[in-house]
Amino acid sequence: MNNDEKRKDVVLIPLNNKSLTQDEMPGEDPVAKMTAEYHEGLRKHASDSGDLTHLLNQNGTGGTNGMGHSTKNLPHYGNNWWNNFPHRTEAEKIFNQALYQKMNTMFLEKGFTFTFSPLPVFSKIDRGRLELDFLILWRGHAFVIELDGDSHIEKSHFDEEQRLKPLRDNFIDVKRVRSIAAPSLQWAQHEVENLFNYFERRLDQ
C-alpha cells in the first residue's frame, strides 16, 4: 500500500472552532462543594466547643505551641493571649509584642527581617517534650530565649541546664532574660534591643 492509498483510509473530522473554547465557567463540582461545607462545619463545631487546642478552632493556635506539657497545664485557657498565641505569663505576652514590633520595624528599615515562634515544642528522648519560651531565626542561625520568671526560680540551675541540654548538645545559642515583677512593653523593648545587639556581635565573630 502506497502513501496515497493510506491517505484514502484517513477520515478527517471538521473542527468547530467553538468546540475549542469554553464561553462559560464549568459547573461547580458537587463533591468539592460537599467537602468544603463539611470542613466548614467541622471548623464551626471546633470553635463553638471552646477547645482552644483543636487544630480547626479558628480561635486557637492551629498548632502545638504551648503544648509541651500535660493537658492539665496548658496556657490556652489563661488570659495571656496575643496575636492568636497563648502564653504562660504576662511577661511572655509582652515580650511577644516587643519582638513583633522589632520584626516589623526591621523589615521597614532593611527590606528583610527575622521570624520567631512563641512556646515552640520539640521532641526529646523517651517521648519527652521540650517547650521553649521563644525561638528566633535570624541570618541562618537559631537563638533560643528563655524568660527567667518565678517558674524558673523554683528550679535549680542544674535542672534548668538539664532541660536545655538537647539544645546545648546541638550548639544552639540560649539566652536567658530575667523577668521582672511588673513587666512592661518598655522593659521588653529594651531587652529585645539588647538581644539583637548580642546577636549581631555573635554572628560577626
TORGU-863377 format. One record per residue (C-alpha): x, y, z. Coordinates in nm, 4 decimals. Example, Ala and Ser with C-alpha at 12.3 -4.5 7.8 and 13.67 -1.06 7.14 Angstrom:
BEGIN
{east 1.2300, north -0.4500, up 0.7800}
{east 1.3670, north -0.1060, up 0.7140}
This chain:
BEGIN
{east 0.0000, north 0.0000, up 0.0000}
{east 0.1477, north 0.3324, up -0.1079}
{east 0.1120, north 0.6608, up 0.0745}
{east -0.1771, north 0.7797, up -0.1462}
{east -0.3762, north 0.4658, up -0.0631}
{east -0.3080, north 0.5168, up 0.3086}
{east -0.4427, north 0.8722, up 0.2944}
{east -0.7735, north 0.7459, up 0.1470}
{east -0.8336, north 0.5454, up 0.4666}
{east -0.7997, north 0.8531, up 0.6928}
{east -1.1296, north 1.0113, up 0.7871}
{east -1.0962, north 1.3841, up 0.8505}
{east -1.3375, north 1.5272, up 1.1062}
{east -1.4004, north 1.9007, up 1.0606}
{east -1.3230, north 2.1007, up 1.3740}
{east -1.5689, north 2.3514, up 1.5092}
{east -1.3775, north 2.6465, up 1.6475}
{east -1.6353, north 2.6873, up 1.9210}
{east -1.5559, north 2.3402, up 2.0489}
{east -1.2011, north 2.4574, up 2.1280}
{east -1.3144, north 2.7389, up 2.3571}
{east -1.5276, north 2.7478, up 2.6690}
{east -1.7527, north 3.0505, up 2.6918}
{east -1.8933, north 2.9644, up 3.0336}
{east -1.7376, north 2.8595, up 3.3636}
{east -1.7649, north 2.4877, up 3.4349}
{east -2.0282, north 2.3793, up 3.6800}
{east -1.9304, north 2.3551, up 4.0466}
{east -1.8030, north 2.0156, up 4.1491}
{east -2.0683, north 1.8772, up 4.3881}
{east -1.8109, north 1.6652, up 4.5721}
{east -1.5829, north 1.9655, up 4.6244}
{east -1.8816, north 2.1677, up 4.7457}
{east -1.9841, north 1.8998, up 4.9958}
{east -1.6249, north 1.8668, up 5.1174}
{east -1.5954, north 2.2418, up 5.1721}
{east -1.9263, north 2.2538, up 5.3583}
{east -1.8243, north 1.9577, up 5.5748}
{east -1.4890, north 2.1186, up 5.6564}
{east -1.6566, north 2.4485, up 5.7440}
{east -1.8980, north 2.2579, up 5.9694}
{east -1.6042, north 2.0979, up 6.1496}
{east -1.4375, north 2.4373, up 6.1965}
{east -1.7566, north 2.5833, up 6.3414}
{east -1.8072, north 2.2851, up 6.5716}
{east -1.4469, north 2.3070, up 6.6972}
{east -1.4779, north 2.6819, up 6.7555}
{east -1.8154, north 2.6517, up 6.9309}
{east -1.6824, north 2.3741, up 7.1536}
{east -1.4335, north 2.6118, up 7.3164}
{east -1.1480, north 2.3628, up 7.2744}
{east -0.8609, north 2.6024, up 7.2064}
{east -0.6204, north 2.3152, up 7.1433}
{east -0.8183, north 2.1816, up 6.8457}
{east -0.6406, north 2.2424, up 6.5136}
{east -0.9665, north 2.3503, up 6.3478}
{east -1.0621, north 2.6015, up 6.6160}
{east -1.0372, north 2.9417, up 6.4495}
{east -0.9664, north 3.0994, up 6.7907}
{east -0.6872, north 2.8546, up 6.8803}
{east -0.3214, north 2.8373, up 6.7845}
{east -0.3651, north 2.5941, up 6.4986}
{east -0.0536, north 2.4089, up 6.6099}
{east 0.1416, north 2.2664, up 6.9025}
{east 0.2687, north 2.5933, up 7.0511}
{east 0.2321, north 2.5813, up 7.4280}
{east 0.1567, north 2.2089, up 7.4335}
{east 0.4876, north 2.0879, up 7.5711}
{east 0.3392, north 1.9702, up 7.8989}
{east 0.0383, north 1.7692, up 8.0070}
{east -0.3075, north 1.8861, up 7.9077}
{east -0.3634, north 1.9942, up 8.2676}
{east -0.1038, north 2.2701, up 8.2371}
{east -0.1897, north 2.4346, up 7.9056}
{east -0.1571, north 2.8113, up 7.8614}
{east -0.4530, north 2.8084, up 7.6223}
{east -0.7084, north 2.8633, up 7.8960}
{east -0.5340, north 3.1572, up 8.0597}
{east -0.5707, north 3.5271, up 7.9861}
{east -0.2293, north 3.5781, up 7.8272}
{east -0.3256, north 3.5520, up 7.4596}
{east -0.1828, north 3.7812, up 7.1951}
{east -0.1859, north 3.7543, up 6.8148}
{east -0.3511, north 3.4100, up 6.8397}
{east -0.0666, north 3.2747, up 7.0547}
{east -0.1128, north 3.1586, up 7.4155}
{east 0.1492, north 3.2493, up 7.6749}
{east 0.2090, north 3.1190, up 8.0226}
{east 0.2870, north 3.4576, up 8.1747}
{east 0.2183, north 3.8255, up 8.1195}
{east 0.5908, north 3.8753, up 8.0612}
{east 0.5891, north 3.6273, up 7.7710}
{east 0.2909, north 3.8010, up 7.6124}
{east 0.4541, north 4.1435, up 7.6344}
{east 0.7847, north 4.0037, up 7.5080}
{east 0.5995, north 3.8659, up 7.2066}
{east 0.4619, north 4.2132, up 7.1367}
{east 0.8114, north 4.3648, up 7.1547}
{east 0.9520, north 4.1003, up 6.9180}
{east 0.6657, north 4.1579, up 6.6762}
{east 0.7338, north 4.5323, up 6.6761}
{east 1.1058, north 4.4735, up 6.6200}
{east 1.0329, north 4.2299, up 6.3353}
{east 0.8142, north 4.4808, up 6.1508}
{east 1.0425, north 4.7779, up 6.2158}
{east 1.3418, north 4.5859, up 6.0830}
{east 1.1506, north 4.4911, up 5.7681}
{east 1.0593, north 4.8544, up 5.7008}
{east 1.4208, north 4.9612, up 5.7503}
{east 1.6039, north 4.6777, up 5.5708}
{east 1.3512, north 4.5033, up 5.3487}
{east 1.4108, north 4.1728, up 5.5323}
{east 1.3711, north 4.0595, up 5.8887}
{east 1.3802, north 3.7698, up 6.1348}
{east 1.0988, north 3.5362, up 6.2311}
{east 1.0150, north 3.3815, up 6.5662}
{east 0.7893, north 3.1330, up 6.7429}
{east 0.6439, north 3.1649, up 7.0949}
{east 0.6381, north 2.8487, up 7.3075}
{east 0.7661, north 2.6135, up 7.0352}
{east 0.7642, north 2.2445, up 7.1221}
{east 1.0374, north 1.9911, up 7.0389}
{east 1.0677, north 1.6165, up 7.0853}
{east 1.3030, north 1.4630, up 7.3410}
{east 1.4134, north 1.1067, up 7.4043}
{east 1.1721, north 0.8770, up 7.5894}
{east 0.8809, north 1.0580, up 7.4195}
{east 0.9501, north 1.3688, up 7.6239}
{east 0.8796, north 1.7224, up 7.5083}
{east 1.0828, north 2.0390, up 7.5373}
{east 0.8910, north 2.3647, up 7.5370}
{east 1.0901, north 2.6854, up 7.4950}
{east 0.9781, north 3.0407, up 7.5577}
{east 1.0868, north 3.1796, up 7.2197}
{east 1.2797, north 3.0600, up 6.9155}
{east 1.4237, north 3.3301, up 6.6873}
{east 1.5558, north 3.2582, up 6.3368}
{east 1.7912, north 3.5269, up 6.2098}
{east 2.0561, north 3.5262, up 5.9371}
{east 2.0752, north 3.1479, up 5.9170}
{east 2.1034, north 3.0947, up 6.2916}
{east 1.8653, north 2.9850, up 6.5660}
{east 1.8537, north 3.1613, up 6.9004}
{east 1.6536, north 3.0404, up 7.1991}
{east 1.5208, north 3.2918, up 7.4506}
{east 1.4200, north 3.1832, up 7.7983}
{east 1.2478, north 3.4301, up 8.0293}
{east 1.3530, north 3.3510, up 8.3845}
{east 1.0417, north 3.4169, up 8.5909}
{east 0.9004, north 3.2579, up 8.9055}
{east 0.8672, north 2.9136, up 8.7469}
{east 1.2386, north 2.9136, up 8.6683}
{east 1.3336, north 3.0306, up 9.0177}
{east 1.1666, north 2.7232, up 9.1620}
{east 1.4022, north 2.5036, up 8.9574}
{east 1.7708, north 2.4594, up 9.0327}
{east 2.0306, north 2.5768, up 8.7845}
{east 2.1254, north 2.2131, up 8.7272}
{east 1.7645, north 2.1169, up 8.6464}
{east 1.7319, north 2.4046, up 8.4019}
{east 2.0559, north 2.3153, up 8.2276}
{east 1.9451, north 1.9522, up 8.2032}
{east 1.6216, north 2.0647, up 8.0429}
{east 1.8155, north 2.2676, up 7.7863}
{east 2.0814, north 2.0020, up 7.7289}
{east 1.9408, north 1.8904, up 7.3885}
{east 1.9918, north 2.2470, up 7.2680}
{east 2.3411, north 2.2817, up 7.4103}
{east 2.4372, north 1.9474, up 7.2574}
{east 2.3381, north 2.0828, up 6.9172}
{east 2.5269, north 2.4111, up 6.9657}
{east 2.2110, north 2.6221, up 6.9826}
{east 2.2662, north 2.9605, up 7.1423}
{east 2.0434, north 3.0029, up 7.4502}
{east 1.9981, north 3.3479, up 7.6051}
{east 1.8260, north 3.3912, up 7.9379}
{east 1.6389, north 3.7097, up 8.0155}
{east 1.5479, north 3.7964, up 8.3731}
{east 1.1825, north 3.8820, up 8.4014}
{east 1.0525, north 4.1451, up 8.6417}
{east 0.7575, north 4.1552, up 8.8796}
{east 0.5626, north 4.4089, up 8.6715}
{east 0.6704, north 4.3597, up 8.3090}
{east 0.6031, north 4.6459, up 8.0684}
{east 0.6398, north 4.6950, up 7.6948}
{east 0.9260, north 4.9361, up 7.7617}
{east 1.1081, north 4.6652, up 7.9593}
{east 1.0529, north 4.4115, up 7.6797}
{east 1.1649, north 4.6520, up 7.4063}
{east 1.4851, north 4.7248, up 7.5994}
{east 1.5583, north 4.3530, up 7.6417}
{east 1.4877, north 4.2813, up 7.2728}
{east 1.7325, north 4.5536, up 7.1656}
{east 1.9962, north 4.4063, up 7.3970}
{east 1.9361, north 4.0631, up 7.2458}
{east 1.9796, north 4.1806, up 6.8896}
{east 2.2952, north 4.3703, up 6.9793}
{east 2.4241, north 4.0394, up 7.1141}
{east 2.3058, north 3.8525, up 6.8013}
{east 2.4945, north 4.0930, up 6.5744}
{east 2.8152, north 4.0542, up 6.7750}
{east 2.7693, north 3.6771, up 6.7853}
{east 2.7213, north 3.6495, up 6.4088}
{east 3.0134, north 3.8779, up 6.3329}
{east 3.2599, north 3.6530, up 6.5178}
